[in-house]
């Protein structure tokens, strides 16, 4: 089974013009994609590949194509409608400030 076949996507944030997707392999964070849908119908985003998450750098182009095919109908990497910056990270953590009532 390939890396891409083991990847499971979870949308962690959605607004009217932006989305954040987390790609997991097993219980490990493998990749995060922050995507912004622009007024002209195109999209731009940042792809963060987490070192040790199970995504080999040589597989990133195929990962981007699969994401494009699965989640970006009507716009495409091969048509110039999507611009993605790929960043390789050693770890990924999320920190949130606790809400206070008052």
C-alpha positions in Angstrom: 0.0 0.0 0.0 1.4 3.4 -1.0 1.8 6.4 1.3 -1.1 8.1 -0.4 -3.4 5.1 0.0 -2.7 5.2 3.8 -3.4 9.0 4.1 -6.6 10.0 5.8 -7.8 13.6 5.5 -9.5 15.6 8.3 -10.7 19.1 7.8 -9.9 21.0 10.9 -11.0 24.6 9.9 -13.4 26.1 7.4 -14.4 29.7 6.8 -16.1 31.2 3.8 -12.8 31.5 1.9 -10.3 29.3 3.7 -9.8 25.7 4.9 -7.2 23.7 6.9 -6.8 20.1 6.2 -4.7 17.6 8.2 -3.5 14.4 6.6 -2.8 11.5 8.9 -1.1 8.2 8.4 -2.2 6.0 11.2 -2.3 8.3 14.3 0.6 10.5 13.1 0.3 13.9 11.5 1.8 13.6 8.1 0.9 16.8 6.3 -1.2 20.0 6.8 -2.6 22.1 4.1 -3.9 25.7 4.6 -5.9 26.7 1.6 -7.3 30.0 0.6 -10.0 30.3 -2.1 -9.5 33.6 -3.9 -12.1 35.9 -5.4 -10.9 35.2 -8.9 -11.8 31.5 -8.6 -8.2 30.3 -8.0 -6.7 29.0 -4.7 -3.4 29.5 -2.9 -2.0 27.7 0.1 0.8 26.3 2.2 1.5 22.6 2.4 3.5 21.6 5.5 5.0 18.1 5.3 6.0 16.8 8.7 9.3 14.9 8.9 8.7 11.4 10.2 5.0 11.6 9.4 5.3 9.0 6.6 5.4 11.2 3.5 8.5 10.8 1.5 9.6 14.1 -0.2 9.6 12.2 -3.6 5.9 11.5 -3.1 4.9 15.2 -2.6 4.0 15.9 -6.3 1.6 12.9 -6.3 0.2 14.0 -3.0 -0.6 17.5 -4.4 -2.2 16.0 -7.5 -4.4 13.7 -5.4 -5.4 16.6 -3.1 -6.2 18.7 -6.1 -8.3 16.0 -7.7 -10.2 15.1 -4.5 -10.8 18.5 -2.9 -10.5 21.2 -5.6 -13.1 20.5 -8.3 -13.1 23.0 -11.2 -9.6 24.4 -10.5 -6.4 22.6 -10.9 -2.6 22.6 -10.5 -2.2 21.6 -14.1 -4.4 24.5 -15.2 -2.7 27.2 -13.2 -5.6 27.7 -10.9 -3.8 26.5 -7.7 -0.6 27.8 -6.2 0.9 25.8 -3.3 4.0 26.5 -1.3 5.5 23.3 0.2 7.3 23.6 3.6 9.1 20.7 5.3 8.9 20.7 9.1 10.5 18.7 11.9 7.4 18.8 14.0 4.0 20.2 14.2 2.2 21.4 17.3 -1.0 23.3 18.0 -1.3 25.7 20.8 -4.6 27.4 21.8 -5.3 30.0 24.4 -8.0 28.8 26.8 -11.2 30.9 26.6 -12.2 32.8 29.6 -15.8 33.8 30.4 -16.4 37.2 31.7 
